[in-house]
């Protein structure tokens, strides 16, 4: 037998299987992806409402007082969602539990 014949008759050893990527859990007390999506939706809605109120005030369909109350309300809501989204990821689990 030649060396080539010997090597083909030897049963092949099992190849090491690659390790699967570790599954990382979402970071945050609540699902961070859903919180960010909700925050994005609410902040976008606040921007649209503020722009609409500004346009109505410019064209004198709304009083300036209504404009400032609407913009201030939307700013408070948007700021609250930004803070909530940041707190969710900073206080939540690190995924190592």
ABEGO torsion letter per residue (X at the ends): XBAAAAAAABBBBBBBBBBBBBBBBBBEABBAAAAAAAAAAAAAAAAAAAAAAAAAAAAGABBAAAAAAAAAAAAAAAAAAAAAAAAAAAABBAGAX
